[in-house]
Amino acid sequence: MMMTRQPNDALRFLLLLGAVSLFADMTYEAARSITGPYLAVLGASATAVGVIAGVGELIGYGLRIVSGVISDRTHRYWLITIAGYAINLLAVPALALAGNWPAAAILIMAERFGKAVRTPARDAMLSHATHDLGRGWGFGIHEAMDQVGAMIGPVIVAAVLAWKGSYQYGFAVLAVPALLALAVLTVARITYPQPHDLEPSFQTDEVRSLRSTFWLYLAAVAPIAVGFADYPLAAFHMKAAKVVADKWIPLIYAGAMGVDALSALVFGRLYDRKGFSILLATVAVSAWSAPLIFLSGVSALVVGMTLWGIGMGVQESIIRAVVADIVPRDRRATGYGIFNAGFGLAWFTGSAMMGILYDRSLIVLAAFSVAAQSASLPLLYSVHKQLASKSRDTNQNL
């Protein structure tokens, strides 16, 4: 049954899913801030920690293809989203009960598995709400709410650790935001059972004409993922090179997350108003974060982390919005699944390469980061031309 659309339905639905992401990020970003030392306390080696983190990320991205395809074929977007969130979130407080590091490792991977399950279906439903609001603005609002949770969660865990001095208490308290996220998700499901109705259907001839653009776009953004430095590597450098005192490292991360949230809103809105050129400009600027982070002092580090935060905000707003613009709505979960898996694989490859380069030459690492991200610009410009041509053809046929 098709629901009757009301003027503010899209915004309400977006805010509900944004609130889910806020509480969800409070849960698993807080957990990720302490899983490394927790595994060490449980007796895991550094090698084990690295392998667990790497396998978890591969699961978190690689399985999104399967989840996306299943979502589109079954049209059970809500069921898949809710199941994924339940696994994703409940695995976190369960870590308080892990008595050894292999048990904790299984729960950490389960958390990533749940995120892989729910993300394509969730993003597909989000894309319907952003049709009327503006793709960039809609995804920007969602990312901003997401990052608010990402900033609050680690602070809560840090306070619990300072109070109780126990990792088990730290994980246990995260049951509260996890349950809040699931409660809001249930409200969203009851209130908006058919998010498809928030967006008009695409015409059937668009499926064939946009397919090549999607693959070109994936090829264009892959170099961005390859060249974008992970914060753990930046944090490792801050400590190893003694750029700042240890106490400032998490605060620098929190500040970068604030820049991420703000830039997602600002550049998302600019994308809706000015178009694809905003993506080209922001990628060209944020590509220079690595030299400032790895080759300079404190002042340059702050500027570099600001550019890093802008890059993160653009990835989670504009880059996601473009996928919704070029993929038909009935294939959207598949599109997001393939896109996120490809982007994640490129990110994993680039992170490994930059980790190796760090031990050999910081100059080479910085040059690699800038070159890889800059390599995306010609391909992105080709996507821009294809989309502009498609838009002209559509307008001429109206």
N, C-alpha and C positions, 0 to 999 in steps of 0.2 A: 504494500500500500504506500502511495506517495504522500508524504506529509505536506501540509500547507505552509509555504514559506512566509515568515514574518520579516519585516525590514531589518531587524537586528539579530536574526537567527545566526548568521554567519559569524558575527563578532562574538556572540555568546558562546557558540560552539568552540571557537578558537580560544577564548579565555578559559573555558573548562579544560580543554586539552593542555593549555599552557599551565594551568594550576596543577594538573597531573604531573607534567614534566618538572615543575618547580619542586614538588614534594619528592618525586622520583630521583631527581638530581641531588637533593639533600641527602637521600639515602645512599645511592651507590657512589657518588663522588666523595662523600665523607668516608665511605668504606675504602675506596681506592687510595685515599690519603694515608691509610694506616695498614693496608694489607701487607706491604713489604716488611716492615718491622714485626708485624704479627707472625708472619711465616717464619721469620728469624727466631722469634721467641719459642715457636713450636719445634724448632730444630732443623728447619730447611736450610740448605746451602744456598749460596749466591747463584750458582748454576740453576738450581731448582726454581728459585724465584724468577729468574730470567725466562726459563722455559715455560713456567706457568703463565706468566704475563703474556709471552708471545703466542702461546697456543690459545689463550683466552681471547686475544684480539683477532686471531685468525678465525676462531669460531664466531666471534661477534660480527665479523664482516662477511665471511665466506658463506654462511648459511642464509644470508639475507636473500640470495637468489632463489633458493628453494622456498622460503617463506613468501616471497613476493609472488612467485608463480602460483603457489597453492592459494594465496589470497584472491588472486584474480580469477582463477578457475572455479573456486568454490563460492566466491562472493561472501564468505564468512569473515568479513573484515573485523567486526566487533569481537567475535569469538576468538580469533587469532590474536588480536590486540590485547584482550583481557588475559588470555592464557599466558602470553609473553610477559606482560607486566607482572603477573602473579609470580612466575618463576624468577624473573629478573629481580623483584623487590624482596620476596620472602627468603631468598637465598642469603641476603645480607645479614639480617639479625640471627639467622641460623648459624652464622660463623661464631657466635658467642658460645655455641655448644660443641664446636670442633675440638676434639681432644688431641689431635695430632695434625701434622702439616699435610699429609695426603688427603684427609677428610676436608681440611680447609681448601685445598687445591680444587677438589671436586665442586665445592660450593662456589668458589670464585669463577670456575668455568661455567657452572650452571647460571650464574648471574649474567655472564656474557651471552650464553645461549638464549636466555629469555629476551635479552635486548635484540638479538638477531631475529627472533621470532616476531616480535611486535613492531619493529621499526618500519618495514615497508608498508604494512597495512595501516599503521598510524599516520605515516606521511601521506599516503593516498587519501585518507579521510581529511587530513589537514588541507590538502590541495584543493578540495572542493570548497571549503570555507574561504580560501584566499581568492577565489575567482572574482567575487564582487568587491572584496576589500582591497585587492591589489596583491599580487604574488609576493613582491619584495617586502611590503609593509606587513602582510600577514605572517610570513615566515620570520620576519624580524621581531615581531611581538612575541612569537613563540620562543625564539632563541633568547630574547631578553629575559623572559620569565624563567626559562631553563637555567640561565646563568645566575640568576638571583639565588636559586636553589644550590647551584654549584659553589657559590661563595658562602652561603650560610652553613651548609652541611659540615665542611671541615672545621669551621669555627666551633660548632656544637661538640664535635668529637674531641677537639683540642681542650675544650672546657671540661668535658667529662674525664678525660685523661688527667688533667691537672687536679681535678677534684678527687677521683677515685684511684688513679694510677693503674687502671686495669683496662686492657684491650677488650676483654669480655663485656664489661659495662659499656664501653664505647659502641660495640656492635649491637648490644641489646637495646640501647636507647633508640637506635635507628628503626626499630619496629614501629615507632610512632609515626614518622613521616611516611613509611612504607604503607601503613594502613590508611593514612589520610589520602595518599595517592590513589589507592584502590577504591576508596569510598567516593572520591570525586569522579573517578572513571566510571563507576556504576551509575552515578547521577547523569553523566554525559550519555551513557548508553540508553538509559530510560528516556531521557529528554529528546535525544536525537537518534532514533533507531535507524534512520536512513540518511546518512550524510551525503550520499550521492545526489539527493534532491536539492542540495545547496548550489549545485552547478549544472547549467544546461548541458545537454548531450553534445558531443562533438559530431560533426558530419562524418560519414563513413569514409569519404575519400581522403580525409586527413591522415588516416592510419598509414597508408602507403607513402604519402609524400613526406612525412616527417621521420620515417624510420632511419634514413641515412643521417639525418641531422643529429639524432640522439647518439649514434655511435661516434660521429665526429666530435660531439660535445664531450663524451666520455674520454676520448683520446686527448682532447684539449685540456681537461682539468687534471688528468693523471699526472702530468709533470709538476703541477702545483703540489699535489700530495707527496710526490717523490722528494721535492726540495724543501718542504716545510718542516722545520726542526721541531721535534717533540720537546715539551717543557721539561720532562725528566732529564734530557740531555743538557738543556740550558741550566737547569738547577744543579746538575752534577758539575758543570763548568764553574758556576758561581762559587760552589764550595771548594772545588779542587784548586781553582786559581785565586781563591780568597778575595773575590771581587767585592762581596758583601758578607756581613756576619750571618751565621746560620739563621738567626731569628727573623731576618728580613726576607728569606727565600719564600716562605709561604705567603707573606704579605705581598710580595711582588707578583706572585701567581694570582692572588685575590684581586689585585689591581688590574692585571691583564684581563681577568674575567669580567671586570667592570667595563673595561674598554670594549671587550667582545660584545657585551650586552648593548652598550650605547651605539657602537658602530653598526650592529645588526639592524637597529631601528633607523638610524640616519641613512645608511647606504641602501637599506631595503626600500625606504621611501623614495630615495633618489632614483633607484632602479625603475620604480613604477612611473616616475615622471620623465626621466631622461632616457631610459632604455639601456641596452646592452653595453653602451660605452662606459657606464659606471663600473661594470665588472672589469673591463680592460684597465681602467685607470687605477682601481684599488689593487689589482694584482700587481701592476707595475710598481706601485709604491711599497706594498707590504713585502715584496720579494727581497727588499734590502734589510730585512730585520736581522738576518744571521751575522753579517759583518759587524753590526753595531753591538750585538749580544756577545759574540765570541772574540772580537778583536780589540775591544776598547775598554774604558773604565766605567765608573758608576753612572755618570751622566749619560753616556752613550747607551749603556745598558737599559736605562729607563726609556729612552727613545726607541730602542730596538724592541723592547717588550710592548711598547705602545703600538708599534707597527705589527708586531706579532698578534696582539689582541684584535687589531683591525682585520688582519688576515683570517683569524678564526671566526669573527663575526660575519665576514663576507661569505665564508664557506657554509655557514649554517643558515644564511638568509638568502642572498642572491643566488648562490650556486644551487641550492635546493629549489628555489623558485623557478629557475630556468627549466629544470626537469619537468615541473608541472606545466610549463608553457609549451613544451615540445612533445609531450607524450599524451595520447588520447586517454580520457579519464578511465575507461574500462581496462586499460593496460597499465595504469599508473603504479600499482603496487609492484608489478613485474619490473617496470622501469626503475623504480626506486631500489628494488632489490638488486638488480644487475648493477646499477650505478654505484650504490654504496659498497657492494662487494668489490667492484673494480677500483674504486677510490681507496678502499681500505687496503687492498693488496698493494697498490702503488705506495701508500703511506708506510706499510710494513717494510717494503723493499727499501724505500728511501731512508727510513729510520735506521735500518741495519747498516746501510752503506755509510751514513753519517756517523754512526757509532764507530765504525772501523776507521773512517777518515779522522775522527777526533784524536785517536791515538797516534796518528802519523803527522798531521799538519792542520792547524786551525785555519790557516790561509786557504788551503785547498778545500777544507770543509765549507768555508764561507763562500768561496767561488762556486763550488758545486751547487750550493743552495740557491744562489742568485741565478746561475745559468739554467738550472732545471726549471725554476718557476718562470723565468723569462721566456723559456722555450714554449710555454703555453700560449703566449700572446699571438703569434701568427695563426695558430689553430683557432683560438677564440675569435680572432677577427674573421676567419672563414665562416665560423658559425654565425657571427653577427651578420655577414653578408647574406647567408642563406635565409636567416629569419627575416631580414629586411625585404628580400625578394619575395618570400612567401606572403608577407604582410601586404606588399603592393599588389600581388596577384589576387589576394582575397578582397581587397578594397575595390579593385577593378570589376570584380564579379558581383559586387553588391548592387 
